[in-house]
Amino acid sequence: MTSDKKKPNLERVAFLRSLPLEVKEQITGDESEAFMFEEEIPESLFEKIKDFLSEE
């Protein structure tokens, strides 16, 4: 691993892992990568996880 590679946000990784299996099965690799690396969240992913997000 090179030092210029971005690291995933561990809280976001844990969040994705905590989702129910039926939700995780619907999430694409591109969607999960964007979420873990704090890129813009695709609307398709937001629709899949919105019921599990808490407002801060």
Sequence and secondary structure as in RCSB ss.txt:
>XXXX:A:sequence
MTSDKKKPNLERVAFLRSLPLEVKEQITGDESEAFMFEEEIPESLFEKIKDFLSEE
>XXXX:A:secstr
  TTS    HHHHHHHHHS HHHHTT  HHHHHHHHTT    HHHHHHHGGG    
